[in-house]
Protein backbone atom coordinates (compact mmCIF):
# COMPACT_ATOMS: atom_id res chain seq x y z
CA UNK A 1 0.00 0.00 0.00
CA UNK A 2 1.46 3.31 -1.09
CA UNK A 3 -0.12 6.07 1.04
CA UNK A 4 0.61 8.80 -1.54
CA UNK A 5 -1.63 7.07 -4.13
CA UNK A 6 -5.33 7.69 -3.59
CA UNK A 7 -6.13 4.47 -5.48
CA UNK A 8 -4.38 2.45 -2.78
CA UNK A 9 -5.56 4.48 0.24
CA UNK A 10 -8.56 3.70 2.41
CA UNK A 11 -11.02 6.03 4.11
CA UNK A 12 -9.30 5.12 7.37
CA UNK A 13 -6.05 6.71 6.11
CA UNK A 14 -7.59 9.61 4.25
CA UNK A 15 -10.24 10.72 6.77
CA UNK A 16 -8.03 12.52 9.28
CA UNK A 17 -5.17 13.41 6.96
CA UNK A 18 -4.45 17.03 6.09
CA UNK A 19 -3.86 16.69 2.34
CA UNK A 20 -1.66 19.57 1.12
CA UNK A 21 -1.60 18.94 -2.60
CA UNK A 22 -3.19 16.67 -5.17
CA UNK A 23 -1.49 15.43 -8.35
CA UNK A 24 -3.58 14.50 -11.38
CA UNK A 25 -1.76 12.51 -14.06
CA UNK A 26 -3.35 12.73 -17.51
CA UNK A 27 -2.31 10.52 -20.43
CA UNK A 28 -3.79 9.31 -23.71
CA UNK A 29 -4.70 6.11 -25.55
CA UNK A 30 -3.19 6.10 -29.02
CA UNK A 31 -1.04 4.16 -31.47
CA UNK A 32 2.73 4.52 -30.84
CA UNK A 33 4.53 3.33 -33.98
CA UNK A 34 4.45 -0.46 -34.48
CA UNK A 35 6.43 -1.36 -31.38
CA UNK A 36 4.89 0.43 -28.36
CA UNK A 37 1.48 -0.17 -26.74
CA UNK A 38 -1.52 2.15 -27.01
CA UNK A 39 -1.27 2.98 -23.29
CA UNK A 40 2.35 4.17 -23.53
CA UNK A 41 1.53 7.69 -22.30
CA UNK A 42 -0.47 6.24 -19.39
CA UNK A 43 2.24 3.83 -18.26
CA UNK A 44 4.79 6.62 -18.40
CA UNK A 45 2.81 9.26 -16.55
CA UNK A 46 1.52 6.86 -13.89
CA UNK A 47 5.06 5.69 -13.13
CA UNK A 48 6.43 9.25 -12.97
CA UNK A 49 3.53 10.39 -10.76
CA UNK A 50 4.03 7.45 -8.39
CA UNK A 51 7.79 7.91 -8.10
CA UNK A 52 7.56 11.69 -7.69
CA UNK A 53 4.73 11.26 -5.16
CA UNK A 54 6.85 8.80 -3.22
CA UNK A 55 9.80 11.19 -3.06
CA UNK A 56 7.60 14.08 -1.92
CA UNK A 57 5.87 11.88 0.66
CA UNK A 58 9.20 10.74 2.05
CA UNK A 59 10.19 14.41 2.34
CA UNK A 60 7.15 14.92 4.59
CA UNK A 61 4.60 16.21 2.07
CA UNK A 62 1.00 15.06 2.45
CA UNK A 63 0.40 14.48 -1.25
CA UNK A 64 -2.29 12.40 -2.93
CA UNK A 65 -1.81 11.25 -6.50
CA UNK A 66 -5.20 10.71 -8.15
CA UNK A 67 -5.81 7.88 -10.63
CA UNK A 68 -4.63 8.74 -14.14
CA UNK A 69 -7.14 9.87 -16.77
CA UNK A 70 -6.36 7.55 -19.69
CA UNK A 71 -7.84 9.46 -22.66
CA UNK A 72 -6.42 12.66 -24.12
CA UNK A 73 -6.96 15.07 -27.00
CA UNK A 74 -6.37 13.17 -30.27
CA UNK A 75 -8.19 15.46 -32.70
CA UNK A 76 -5.39 15.14 -35.27
CA UNK A 77 -5.57 11.35 -35.28
CA UNK A 78 -9.20 10.78 -36.13
CA UNK A 79 -8.28 8.29 -38.83
CA UNK A 80 -5.90 6.20 -36.71
CA UNK A 81 -7.83 3.16 -35.57
CA UNK A 82 -8.90 3.19 -31.90
CA UNK A 83 -7.08 6.38 -30.98
CA UNK A 84 -9.58 7.62 -28.42
CA UNK A 85 -10.25 11.36 -28.56
CA UNK A 86 -11.50 13.64 -25.79
CA UNK A 87 -12.34 17.15 -26.98
CA UNK A 88 -10.65 20.00 -25.10
CA UNK A 89 -14.13 21.08 -23.95
CA UNK A 90 -14.65 17.60 -22.42
CA UNK A 91 -11.34 17.93 -20.62
CA UNK A 92 -12.48 21.29 -19.29
CA UNK A 93 -15.66 19.68 -17.94
CA UNK A 94 -13.74 16.84 -16.24
CA UNK A 95 -11.16 19.18 -14.78
CA UNK A 96 -13.83 21.59 -13.61
CA UNK A 97 -15.63 18.83 -11.68
CA UNK A 98 -12.43 17.62 -10.02
CA UNK A 99 -11.35 21.12 -9.04
CA UNK A 100 -14.82 21.85 -7.66
CA UNK A 101 -14.46 18.85 -5.32
CA UNK A 102 -11.05 19.98 -4.10
CA UNK A 103 -12.12 23.59 -3.67
CA UNK A 104 -15.21 22.59 -1.66
CA UNK A 105 -13.09 20.42 0.61
CA UNK A 106 -10.43 23.05 1.22
CA UNK A 107 -7.64 21.32 -0.73
CA UNK A 108 -6.43 24.33 -2.66
CA UNK A 109 -3.44 22.97 -4.57
CA UNK A 110 -3.43 20.73 -7.62
CA UNK A 111 -0.65 19.81 -10.05
CA UNK A 112 -1.69 18.52 -13.45
CA UNK A 113 0.96 16.10 -14.65
CA UNK A 114 0.61 15.86 -18.39
CA UNK A 115 1.84 12.84 -20.32
CA UNK A 116 0.57 13.61 -23.84
CA UNK A 117 1.54 16.29 -26.34
CA UNK A 118 -2.04 16.83 -27.57
CA UNK A 119 -3.25 17.81 -24.08
CA UNK A 120 -3.03 21.58 -23.69
CA UNK A 121 -4.05 22.47 -20.17
CA UNK A 122 -2.97 26.11 -19.99
CA UNK A 123 -6.15 27.65 -21.43
CA UNK A 124 -8.25 25.38 -19.22
CA UNK A 125 -6.35 26.37 -16.09
CA UNK A 126 -6.65 30.06 -17.02
CA UNK A 127 -10.43 29.69 -17.17
CA UNK A 128 -10.74 27.61 -13.99
CA UNK A 129 -8.29 29.82 -12.12
CA UNK A 130 -10.61 32.77 -12.55
CA UNK A 131 -13.59 30.71 -11.34
CA UNK A 132 -11.75 29.27 -8.33
CA UNK A 133 -9.58 32.12 -7.03
CA UNK A 134 -8.60 30.28 -3.86
CA UNK A 135 -6.99 27.46 -5.85
CA UNK A 136 -3.37 27.26 -6.96
CA UNK A 137 -3.55 25.42 -10.29
CA UNK A 138 -0.20 24.19 -11.60
CA UNK A 139 0.65 22.08 -14.63
CA UNK A 140 3.74 20.53 -16.14
CA UNK A 141 4.48 18.47 -19.23
CA UNK A 142 6.79 15.67 -18.09
CA UNK A 143 8.67 15.76 -21.43
CA UNK A 144 9.71 19.36 -20.78
CA UNK A 145 10.97 19.00 -17.20
CA UNK A 146 14.58 18.25 -18.20
CA UNK A 147 16.67 18.81 -21.32
CA UNK A 148 16.09 15.71 -23.47
CA UNK A 149 19.30 16.39 -25.41
CA UNK A 150 21.25 15.40 -22.32
CA UNK A 151 19.73 11.91 -22.41
CA UNK A 152 18.99 11.03 -26.03
CA UNK A 153 20.84 11.17 -29.33
CA UNK A 154 17.86 11.94 -31.55
CA UNK A 155 14.89 14.14 -30.87
CA UNK A 156 11.32 13.35 -31.82
CA UNK A 157 7.95 13.70 -30.24
CA UNK A 158 5.98 10.52 -30.56
CA UNK A 159 7.13 6.93 -29.99
CA UNK A 160 10.64 8.31 -30.43
CA UNK A 161 13.95 7.40 -28.77
CA UNK A 162 12.77 8.96 -25.49
CA UNK A 163 9.42 7.18 -25.27
CA UNK A 164 10.88 3.89 -26.46
CA UNK A 165 13.69 4.09 -23.89
CA UNK A 166 11.25 4.94 -21.10
CA UNK A 167 9.03 1.99 -21.98
CA UNK A 168 12.02 -0.36 -22.22
CA UNK A 169 12.77 0.64 -18.64
CA UNK A 170 9.22 0.72 -17.26
CA UNK A 171 7.34 -2.00 -19.20
CA UNK A 172 9.91 -4.06 -21.14
CA UNK A 173 7.44 -6.91 -21.69
CA UNK A 174 5.20 -4.58 -23.72
CA UNK A 175 7.87 -3.33 -26.14
CA UNK A 176 8.23 -5.27 -29.38
CA UNK A 177 11.72 -5.89 -30.79
CA UNK A 178 13.05 -2.71 -32.41
CA UNK A 179 13.43 -4.37 -35.81
CA UNK A 180 9.63 -4.41 -35.92
CA UNK A 181 9.42 -0.63 -35.36
CA UNK A 182 8.95 1.82 -38.21
CA UNK A 183 11.52 4.57 -38.70
CA UNK A 184 9.26 7.30 -37.24
CA UNK A 185 10.00 9.54 -40.20
CA UNK A 186 8.12 12.84 -40.17
CA UNK A 187 6.84 14.29 -43.44
CA UNK A 188 7.48 18.03 -43.29
CA UNK A 189 4.82 20.63 -44.10
CA UNK A 190 4.96 22.45 -47.44
CA UNK A 191 4.19 25.68 -45.52
CA UNK A 192 7.49 27.33 -44.55
CA UNK A 193 6.23 28.91 -41.31
CA UNK A 194 5.00 25.56 -40.05
CA UNK A 195 8.17 23.79 -41.15
CA UNK A 196 10.27 26.38 -39.32
CA UNK A 197 8.18 26.07 -36.19
CA UNK A 198 6.82 29.61 -35.88
CA UNK A 199 3.39 28.88 -37.35
CA UNK A 200 1.12 26.06 -36.31
CA UNK A 201 -1.66 23.93 -37.69
CA UNK A 202 -2.81 20.65 -36.23
CA UNK A 203 -0.92 17.79 -37.79
CA UNK A 204 -2.97 15.34 -39.85
CA UNK A 205 -1.31 12.25 -38.51
CA UNK A 206 -1.75 9.92 -41.46
CA UNK A 207 -0.15 12.55 -43.73
CA UNK A 208 2.71 13.23 -41.33
CA UNK A 209 3.81 9.69 -40.48
CA UNK A 210 3.39 6.30 -42.05
CA UNK A 211 3.92 4.25 -38.88
CA UNK A 212 2.28 6.79 -36.47
CA UNK A 213 5.68 7.50 -34.89
CA UNK A 214 7.50 10.83 -35.07
CA UNK A 215 11.14 10.42 -34.22
CA UNK A 216 13.64 7.61 -34.77
CA UNK A 217 13.28 4.93 -32.06
CA UNK A 218 16.24 2.73 -33.06
CA UNK A 219 18.81 4.18 -30.64
CA UNK A 220 16.59 3.61 -27.61
CA UNK A 221 17.90 1.62 -24.62
CA UNK A 222 16.49 0.73 -21.21
CA UNK A 223 19.52 2.35 -19.60
CA UNK A 224 18.75 5.72 -21.23
CA UNK A 225 15.14 5.32 -20.12
CA UNK A 226 16.16 4.62 -16.55
CA UNK A 227 18.33 7.73 -16.28
CA UNK A 228 15.66 9.93 -17.84
CA UNK A 229 12.94 8.48 -15.60
CA UNK A 230 15.02 9.17 -12.54
CA UNK A 231 15.77 12.76 -13.54
CA UNK A 232 12.16 13.56 -14.47
CA UNK A 233 10.71 11.97 -11.32
CA UNK A 234 13.10 13.91 -9.15
CA UNK A 235 12.14 17.22 -10.78
CA UNK A 236 8.45 16.50 -10.43
CA UNK A 237 8.99 15.42 -6.81
CA UNK A 238 10.64 18.78 -6.11
CA UNK A 239 7.75 20.58 -7.79
CA UNK A 240 5.25 18.75 -5.56
CA UNK A 241 7.24 19.75 -2.48
CA UNK A 242 7.56 23.39 -3.56
CA UNK A 243 3.85 23.67 -4.33
CA UNK A 244 2.92 21.97 -1.03
CA UNK A 245 5.07 24.32 1.00
CA UNK A 246 4.26 27.65 -0.66
CA UNK A 247 1.83 30.04 1.00
CA UNK A 248 -0.72 30.74 -1.75
CA UNK A 249 -1.30 34.31 -0.57
CA UNK A 250 2.41 35.02 -0.47
CA UNK A 251 3.82 33.03 -3.36
CA UNK A 252 5.96 35.70 -5.02
CA UNK A 253 9.24 37.09 -3.81
CA UNK A 254 9.37 40.83 -3.21
CA UNK A 255 12.56 42.84 -2.98
ZN1 LIG B 1 3.35 9.06 -26.23
Boltz pocket constraint, residues with backbone or C-beta under 6 A from the ligand:
constraints:
  - pocket:
      binder: B
      contacts: [[A, 32], [A, 40], [A, 41], [A, 115], [A, 116], [A, 157], [A, 158], [A, 159], [A, 163]]
      max_distance: 6.0
